[in-house]
Amino acid sequence: MIFKDKVLLSDNVLSGKYEEEKKLFEMLVFDYISYHACPNDCILYRGEYVDKDICMKCEHEMYRY
Protein backbone atom coordinates (compact mmCIF):
# COMPACT_ATOMS: atom_id res chain seq x y z
CA MET A 1 0.00 0.00 0.00
CA ILE A 2 2.81 2.43 0.85
CA PHE A 3 4.48 1.77 -2.52
CA LYS A 4 1.29 2.51 -4.45
CA ASP A 5 0.42 5.62 -2.44
CA LYS A 6 3.89 7.13 -2.27
CA VAL A 7 5.64 6.07 -5.47
CA LEU A 8 3.24 5.30 -8.30
CA LEU A 9 1.19 8.00 -9.97
CA SER A 10 -2.59 8.23 -9.66
CA ASP A 11 -4.55 5.26 -11.04
CA ASN A 12 -1.50 3.04 -10.32
CA VAL A 13 0.04 3.53 -13.78
CA LEU A 14 3.32 4.86 -15.09
CA SER A 15 3.24 8.12 -17.01
CA GLY A 16 4.49 6.82 -20.37
CA LYS A 17 7.03 9.66 -20.46
CA TYR A 18 10.56 8.30 -20.68
CA GLU A 19 12.25 10.91 -18.47
CA GLU A 20 9.66 10.58 -15.68
CA GLU A 21 9.87 6.79 -15.69
CA LYS A 22 13.67 6.93 -15.75
CA LYS A 23 13.62 9.11 -12.61
CA LEU A 24 11.27 6.64 -10.91
CA PHE A 25 13.57 3.69 -11.66
CA GLU A 26 16.63 5.65 -10.49
CA MET A 27 14.82 6.56 -7.27
CA LEU A 28 14.01 2.88 -6.66
CA VAL A 29 17.63 1.91 -7.48
CA PHE A 30 16.69 -0.54 -10.23
CA ASP A 31 19.44 -1.32 -12.69
CA TYR A 32 18.26 -1.21 -16.27
CA ILE A 33 19.63 -1.15 -19.80
CA SER A 34 18.01 0.98 -22.48
CA TYR A 35 18.05 -0.25 -26.10
CA HIS A 36 16.99 1.48 -29.29
CA ALA A 37 14.28 -0.38 -31.23
CA CYS A 38 12.73 -0.51 -34.68
CA PRO A 39 9.51 1.57 -34.69
CA ASN A 40 7.73 -1.51 -36.11
CA ASP A 41 8.97 -3.70 -33.22
CA CYS A 42 11.01 -5.92 -35.57
CA ILE A 43 14.33 -5.81 -33.70
CA LEU A 44 16.24 -4.28 -30.81
CA TYR A 45 19.51 -2.64 -31.76
CA ARG A 46 21.75 -4.84 -29.63
CA GLY A 47 23.95 -7.86 -30.23
CA GLU A 48 24.51 -8.29 -33.97
CA TYR A 49 22.40 -5.17 -34.69
CA VAL A 50 24.18 -2.78 -32.31
CA ASP A 51 26.00 -0.87 -35.09
CA LYS A 52 23.07 -0.74 -37.54
CA ASP A 53 21.00 2.38 -38.31
CA ILE A 54 18.36 0.68 -40.46
CA CYS A 55 16.19 -2.31 -39.53
CA MET A 56 17.41 -5.41 -41.36
CA LYS A 57 13.85 -6.78 -41.57
CA CYS A 58 11.66 -3.83 -42.66
CA GLU A 59 14.38 -1.30 -43.66
CA HIS A 60 12.90 1.43 -41.46
CA GLU A 61 15.35 3.84 -39.83
CA MET A 62 16.16 3.25 -36.17
CA TYR A 63 13.94 5.15 -33.73
CA ARG A 64 15.97 7.50 -31.55
CA TYR A 65 14.39 9.12 -28.51
N, C-alpha and C positions, 0 to 999 in steps of 0.2 A: 504494500500500500504506500509506503514512504517513497519508494522508487517512482511509482506512477504519479504521485502528487507533487513530488519535488523535482523530478528530472524530465519526464516526458511532457510534451505540450498537451494542450487541451484535446479531448477526444482520444487520448492515448495513441497518437500517431506522430510520426516524424514529419518534419516540414516539407521535405522534398527538395529543399535548397541545400546544395552541396556544402557551402561554407558553414551553415548552421549545424548540419549533421556532423561535419568534421569537428567542430568545436565540442559537440556533445560527446563524441567518441574520445577526444583528447581529455575531456574532463573526467570521463570514466576510466581512463588509462587503458583502453583497448588498443592493442597493436593491430594495424591493418595495412594492407598494400593496395594502392590504387592503380588500376590498369585502364588504358584507353581501350575503346571498343568500337567495332563497326556499328554505325547507326542502325543497321538492319539486323543486329544481333547475330551476325555470322561468326565472328571470331573476336577474341581478345588479343590485343597486341602484346603478347608475351611469348616466351619460348622461341620457337622458330619464326614468329611474326614480329618480334620486338623491334627490328630495324625497318619494318615496312611502313609506308605511308598510305597505301591503297589496299583495300580488302582483296585477298587472293580469290575469294569466292564470288563476290558480286561486283567487284571493281569500284566500289564507292570509296571516296576519300575518308581517311580516319577522322572520327569525331574528336575534337579537342575542346575541353571545357576550360 
